[in-house]
């Protein structure tokens, strides 16, 4: 009979094991891969952006945000000390926290060193297929063995990115829990039009506005990647969860792209700006636009307006061109799927767990951490932030 078994050796599973062990628990991790922290190794393009200084509730999403706030308030101030105690030296860059080595493996190895030092048992290369509650114990069935435990933590993560299975959700449902609708988030967006091959490969700073029912729902500023299927980039990722929320409610979703976010005045002022520039330089419209816009984007705007390369500013429908520059409407078809997503929007309803312990309200001694719960954040270390917060909460309460 084992004391505490953690299903999954990702970020939250490893951190939970450490914290619970420090609090006196005898911990075993069951991991389906041949190593721990596989997904952690690829976060932040391999640099591991593990936290963000700008902590705020509006960086996160949950259907029970008021319950998330209780979790957040309990543990957000303990995360950096947890990494200090692991011996990790980190740096803050524009609010983003990275190990000074700029390598995700630094975080994984620090967690592994602590796990080994604490004598935490790891069972590799076994996939948990089913968990049953039998009186006061859990029976854990893997593809190779059967185990018994007094307490279980489900830290299987989500079906995003390198994870390709639904078992964590299935096991949780079999134990009586409900799962929200699941959508890809922090993911690329596909459009409905046919000209995207013309702007493929462009990276440009832009302001994106998510529009539903003629209302601006949310805005993001940053580098946008223009692709042959649509749009990508961090600021687009931060809208993608919301996009799926509306698409799955049968709403038409538009993204307004301001291609000249550096110009903060009105359309009329921008029109005057281009008129003055044209009068001063006596260039074609193509040449004027290429003075501040990527030539591929210029090509798209000219073609969509049927403007030839030798036409000048005073000979075009100026208001229409201004609209394309400041309000380029991108018609959303769908996002890419879970395989391309960094995280999943949705999971186990937070109102089914105790907000002070993350213990199930339905099954005694069953706990959850990390992505399997209905919490997701924007880019910038927030999703890992929740992994650490939830891990510390479970690790501190599981021995009570």
C-alpha positions in Angstrom: 0.0 0.0 0.0 1.5 3.4 -1.1 0.8 6.6 0.8 0.5 9.3 -2.0 0.6 8.5 -5.7 0.8 11.3 -8.3 -0.4 10.4 -11.8 1.8 12.4 -14.2 5.4 13.7 -13.9 5.0 17.1 -15.6 5.5 20.5 -14.0 2.6 20.3 -11.4 3.2 16.6 -10.7 6.9 17.1 -9.9 6.3 20.2 -7.8 3.5 18.5 -5.9 5.7 15.5 -5.2 8.4 17.7 -3.8 6.2 19.9 -1.6 4.2 16.9 -0.3 7.5 15.0 0.5 8.9 18.0 2.3 5.7 18.0 4.4 6.3 14.3 5.4 4.4 12.3 2.8 5.8 9.2 1.2 5.3 9.9 -2.5 5.3 7.9 -5.7 5.1 9.3 -9.2 3.7 7.2 -12.0 4.8 8.6 -15.4 3.9 7.1 -18.8 7.1 8.4 -20.5 10.7 7.4 -19.8 11.5 10.8 -18.2 9.8 13.5 -16.2 9.1 17.1 -17.4 8.9 16.3 -21.1 6.5 19.1 -21.9 8.4 21.5 -19.5 11.5 21.1 -21.6 9.9 22.7 -24.6 8.2 25.7 -22.9 9.3 29.2 -23.8 11.0 27.9 -26.9 13.2 25.8 -24.7 14.0 28.7 -22.3 11.2 28.0 -19.8 9.3 31.2 -19.0 8.1 29.8 -15.6 6.5 32.8 -14.0 5.5 36.4 -14.7 5.9 39.4 -12.4 2.6 41.0 -13.7 0.3 38.7 -11.8 -3.3 39.6 -12.2 -6.6 37.7 -12.3 -7.4 39.1 -15.7 -4.4 37.1 -17.1 -6.4 33.8 -16.4 -9.6 32.3 -17.5 -12.0 29.9 -15.7 -15.7 29.3 -15.6 -15.4 29.6 -11.9 -13.0 32.5 -11.7 -14.0 33.4 -8.1 -12.9 30.0 -7.0 -9.6 30.4 -8.9 -9.1 33.7 -7.0 -9.1 31.8 -3.7 -6.4 29.4 -5.0 -4.5 32.3 -6.5 -4.6 34.4 -3.3 -3.3 31.5 -1.2 -0.2 30.6 -3.2 0.9 33.2 -5.7 3.3 34.8 -3.3 5.1 31.4 -2.6 6.1 30.5 -6.1 9.4 32.3 -6.4 10.5 31.1 -2.9 9.9 27.5 -4.1 12.4 28.1 -7.0 14.8 29.9 -4.6 14.8 26.8 -2.4 15.5 24.6 -5.5 18.7 26.6 -6.0 17.6 28.0 -9.4 19.0 31.4 -10.3 16.6 33.3 -12.5 16.2 36.6 -14.2 13.3 38.9 -15.0 13.0 40.2 -18.6 10.1 42.6 -19.2 8.2 40.8 -16.4 9.0 37.3 -17.7 11.0 35.0 -15.4 13.6 32.6 -17.0 16.5 30.7 -15.5 19.7 32.7 -16.2 21.0 29.7 -18.1 18.1 30.4 -20.6 17.5 26.6 -20.7 14.4 24.8 -19.6 16.5 21.8 -18.7 17.8 23.8 -15.8 14.4 23.8 -14.2 13.8 20.2 -15.0 17.1 19.1 -13.5 16.6 21.2 -10.4 13.3 19.5 -9.8 14.8 16.1 -10.5 17.7 16.7 -8.1 15.2 17.6 -5.3 13.0 14.6 -6.1 16.1 12.3 -5.9 17.3 13.9 -2.7 13.9 13.4 -1.1 13.8 9.8 -2.1 10.6 10.1 -4.1 9.9 6.9 -6.0 9.3 7.2 -9.7 7.6 4.5 -11.8 8.5 5.1 -15.5 6.9 3.8 -18.7 3.6 2.9 -17.2 0.3 4.5 -18.3 -2.5 4.6 -15.8 -5.6 3.3 -17.4 -8.1 3.3 -14.6 -8.4 4.3 -10.9 -11.1 2.8 -8.7 -12.0 3.7 -5.1 -12.3 0.6 -2.9 -13.4 1.6 0.6 -10.6 3.8 2.0 -8.0 3.0 -0.7 -7.5 3.6 -4.4 -6.8 0.8 -6.8 -4.6 2.0 -9.7 -4.5 0.0 -12.9 -1.7 0.7 -15.4 -0.9 -1.0 -18.7 1.5 -3.2 -16.7 0.7 -3.4 -13.0 -1.8 -2.8 -10.2 -1.1 -0.5 -7.3 -2.9 0.5 -4.2 -2.7 3.9 -2.5 -4.3 5.9 0.3 -4.3 9.2 -1.7 -4.1 10.0 -5.4 -3.2 13.3 -7.2 -4.2 13.5 -10.8 -1.6 15.7 -12.6 -1.9 14.3 -16.1 -2.0 17.7 -17.8 -4.2 18.4 -20.8 -4.5 17.1 -24.4 -2.6 20.1 -25.7 0.7 20.0 -27.5 2.7 16.8 -27.0 0.0 15.1 -25.0 -2.2 13.1 -27.3 -4.6 11.2 -25.0 -7.8 11.8 -23.1 -7.1 9.4 -20.2 -6.7 12.0 -17.5 -10.2 13.4 -18.2 -11.7 9.9 -18.7 -10.3 8.7 -15.3 -11.6 11.8 -13.6 -15.1 11.4 -15.2 -15.2 7.7 -14.1 -14.5 8.9 -10.5 -17.5 11.2 -10.7 -16.2 14.5 -12.0 -17.5 16.7 -14.8 -15.5 18.2 -17.5 -16.2 21.5 -19.2 -16.2 21.8 -23.0 -12.6 21.6 -24.1 -11.1 24.0 -26.7 -7.6 24.6 -28.0 -6.0 27.8 -26.6 -2.8 29.7 -27.2 -3.1 28.4 -30.8 -3.0 29.6 -34.4 -6.1 30.8 -36.2 -7.2 29.9 -39.7 -9.1 32.3 -41.9 -11.8 32.1 -44.6 -10.0 33.9 -47.5 -7.7 32.8 -50.2 -4.9 35.4 -50.3 -2.9 34.3 -47.3 -0.1 32.8 -49.4 0.7 36.3 -50.4 1.6 37.4 -46.9 3.0 34.1 -45.7 6.2 34.5 -43.6 5.6 38.2 -42.6 6.2 39.2 -39.0 4.9 42.7 -38.1 3.8 44.6 -35.1 0.1 45.1 -35.1 -2.9 45.8 -32.9 -5.6 43.0 -33.0 -9.2 43.6 -31.9 -11.5 40.6 -31.5 -15.0 41.6 -32.8 -18.2 39.7 -32.2 -21.7 41.1 -33.0 -20.0 44.4 -33.9 -18.5 44.7 -30.4 -14.8 44.8 -29.6 -14.4 42.0 -27.0 -10.7 42.2 -26.4 -7.6 43.8 -27.9 -4.0 42.7 -28.0 -0.8 44.5 -29.3 2.3 42.7 -30.4 4.1 40.9 -33.2 1.7 39.1 -35.5 2.9 36.2 -37.8 1.1 36.1 -41.1 0.8 32.6 -42.4 -0.5 30.7 -45.4 -3.5 29.6 -43.4 -4.1 32.8 -41.4 -2.5 34.3 -38.3 -0.1 33.3 -35.5 2.0 35.0 -32.8 1.7 35.7 -29.1 -0.9 38.5 -29.3 -3.1 36.3 -31.5 -2.6 33.3 -29.1 -4.0 35.4 -26.3 -7.2 35.8 -28.2 -7.6 32.2 -29.4 -9.3 30.8 -26.3 -12.0 33.5 -26.6 -12.2 32.9 -30.3 -13.1 29.3 -29.6 -15.6 30.3 -27.0 -17.5 32.3 -29.5 -17.1 30.0 -32.5 -18.5 27.1 -30.4 -21.5 29.3 -29.6 -22.1 29.7 -33.4 -20.9 33.4 -33.5 -19.2 35.0 -36.4 -15.8 36.1 -35.3 -13.7 38.8 -36.9 -10.3 40.1 -36.1 -9.6 43.7 -36.9 -5.9 44.2 -37.7 -4.4 47.7 -37.3 -1.3 47.5 -39.4 -0.1 50.9 -38.3 -0.3 50.8 -34.5 2.5 53.3 -34.3 0.1 56.0 -35.6 -2.1 56.9 -32.6 -4.3 59.5 -34.3 -7.6 59.2 -36.2 -8.2 57.9 -39.7 -8.6 61.5 -40.9 -5.2 62.4 -39.4 -3.6 59.4 -41.1 -5.2 60.4 -44.4 -3.6 63.8 -44.0 -0.3 62.1 -43.1 -0.3 60.1 -46.3 -1.4 63.0 -48.4 1.4 65.2 -47.1 3.9 62.3 -47.7 2.6 61.8 -51.2 2.9 65.5 -52.0 6.4 65.7 -50.6 7.8 62.6 -52.2 5.8 62.3 -55.4 6.0 58.5 -55.2 3.5 55.8 -56.2 1.2 54.5 -53.4 3.2 51.3 -53.5 6.4 53.1 -52.7 4.9 55.2 -50.0 3.4 52.1 -48.2 6.6 50.2 -48.5 8.2 53.0 -46.5 6.5 51.7 -43.3 4.9 48.3 -44.2 6.3 45.0 -45.3 6.2 44.7 -49.0 4.1 41.5 -48.9 1.4 43.2 -46.9 1.5 46.1 -49.3 1.0 43.6 -52.1 -2.1 42.2 -50.4 -3.6 45.7 -49.9 -3.0 46.8 -53.4 -4.4 43.6 -54.9 -7.5 43.6 -52.7 -8.1 47.2 -53.9 -7.2 46.5 -57.5 -4.5 49.2 -57.4 -1.7 48.9 -59.9 1.9 49.5 -58.9 2.2 52.8 -60.8 -0.8 54.4 -59.2 -0.4 57.4 -56.9 -2.2 58.2 -53.6 -4.3 61.0 -55.1 -5.7 58.6 -57.7 -7.2 56.0 -55.4 -10.1 55.6 -53.1 -8.3 56.9 -50.1 -10.8 56.0 -47.3 -10.8 52.4 -48.5 -7.0 52.2 -48.4 -7.0 53.7 -44.9 -9.5 51.1 -43.8 -7.2 48.3 -44.9 -4.3 49.9 -43.1 -6.1 50.6 -39.8 -9.0 48.2 -39.9 -8.0 45.2 -41.9 -10.8 42.6 -41.3 -9.7 39.0 -40.9 -12.6 36.6 -41.1 -12.0 33.7 -38.7 -12.8 30.2 -39.9 -11.4 28.2 -36.9 -8.4 27.7 -34.8 -5.9 24.9 -35.2 -6.5 21.8 -33.1 -5.2 20.5 -29.8 -2.0 19.2 -31.3 -0.9 22.7 -32.1 -2.2 24.3 -28.9 0.0 25.2 -26.0 -2.8 24.8 -23.5 -6.5 23.7 -23.3 -9.3 25.9 -22.3 -11.5 24.0 -19.9 -11.1 21.0 -17.6 -12.5 19.8 -14.3 -15.0 22.3 -12.9 -13.4 24.2 -10.0 -16.6 24.1 -8.0 -16.0 20.3 -7.7 -12.8 20.7 -5.7 -12.1 22.4 -2.3 -10.4 25.7 -3.2 -8.2 25.5 -0.1 -6.8 22.1 -0.8 -7.8 21.1 -4.4 -9.2 17.9 -2.9 -12.2 16.4 -4.7 -15.6 17.2 -3.2 -16.9 13.9 -4.7 -14.1 11.5 -3.7 -12.2 11.7 -0.4 -8.4 11.8 -0.8 -8.5 12.5 -4.5 -6.6 15.7 -5.6 -6.0 17.6 -8.8 -3.3 19.9 -10.0 -2.4 21.8 -13.1 -3.9 21.8 -16.6 -6.5 19.2 -16.0 -8.4 21.8 -14.0 -10.5 24.5 -15.6 -7.9 27.2 -15.5 -5.9 28.6 -18.4 -3.8 31.8 -18.8 -2.4 34.0 -21.5 1.2 33.6 -22.8 4.0 34.7 -20.5 4.4 32.1 -17.8 0.9 32.1 -16.5 -0.1 28.5 -17.3 3.1 27.3 -15.6 2.2 29.8 -12.8 -1.0 27.9 -12.1 0.8 24.6 -12.3 3.1 25.8 -9.5 0.3 27.4 -7.4 -1.9 24.3 -7.6 1.0 22.0 -6.8 2.0 24.0 -3.7 -1.6 24.0 -2.5 -2.0 20.2 -2.8 1.5 19.6 -1.5 0.8 21.6 1.7 -2.6 20.1 2.3 -2.4 16.4 1.4 -0.9 15.4 4.7 -3.5 17.2 6.8 
